[in-house]
């Protein structure tokens, strides 16, 4: 369970987060969606103790990240945006050192390393140096490392950024599997389809503020079911409809080129924030 | 606390183990050149304070090398922090600042000891065998502790790797040459001696040389080194918090 109460963060005069309130329930896969610079990484950094909050409260299960930092940190695992593995060490050594940092005894570390590498389909890479792995494999090692101390909460900060579509889908399957095994997952992403595919609930973050919070289905339904994108020169305008018939009726009167499609989460985001997710 | 400290230290040891052949080669170059150029070629017929220049030089090289190698942990921390972002992994882990600093300081001290063994072996080939008694090792422990602690603090304060290089150029390199390593400090004017007295390396050189030549220990140097080390490690603890934005 993750609770954020009136969370604020400012860097001198810049307000990075403005009064964030969230309650992620145990076992939920929650997506935190927003454009670059919206404050997604700042929120995760605060929740994992990497950045100090300016005001408010962050509770991981029942532990306050500022007051009871050691206990709170044990509750969570972090997969940061940038690859932060020890490149000169092997896959198993990276996991082992993580286990040591979380006070796991030697026997438990060895067992968990083998178990996780099999779970993540990385067992044959156990003794490979991290620098010899591809980007996708490094991401999987990072997820395995974050799971090493069996955290209840897993923070994933843009876990598929820079990966090709095939590997991204593989990571999605792994994330789903981890959640089905009982973990609470807090995922930040700027890939709308990632949030749509994975998350049970989504929060839209814009300029440090949550502008919407609901299930992907509810957020999309608020827009309608069908969308028509009309193109005029370099401009594109989208109109939303509850039924396909209503959309067809509208199209009949149009002279410019258009595309009829189903409403997606990006439509909800664009309408609520007025921004393109890039 | 022990677990966190051991994890940090173990990680550094694993990296050191991977790089050991390269490290040994790198650590051998400078002392070898100093021994050939200043000790063997120039100083073979010079006597300093009643001993040959080679005998005078070797303890100085040990002091210099233990300083530079202990301080070099700062570069490792910076690489981990700015390039590989591994520092975030430690920050997110449930370990205290004390564990982190102690682990890194121990790693810096270990590097210093590796370099000292290399110099002692080189010295043996040049015909200089030092008295490696208790006070000799105590002075080395204190000297490497001082500079490893300074390194961790500096690594937390700097904003980039370039800042780190600047500190080395303006503080560590001049100290390496002027801290009583290559020549006796008492040959300089009084005002210069007073300035050099403020440098921990001057005391380390004095203590190491005195112990290795079998003279009575310079207790004041040990006390100064211990106090400086205690001050630097305390500053390092505070600096780790600073690194959290």
Interface residues (C-beta under 8 A of the other chain):
Chain A: X11 X48 X49 X50 X51 X52 X69 X70 X71 X73 X74 X78 X80 X82 X83 X84 X85 X86 X87 X88 X89 X93 X97 X98 X100 X101 X102 X103
Chain B: X3 X4 X6 X7 X10 X11 X14 X15 X18 X19 X84 X85 X86 X88 X89 X90 X91 X92 X93 X94 X95 X96 X244 X245
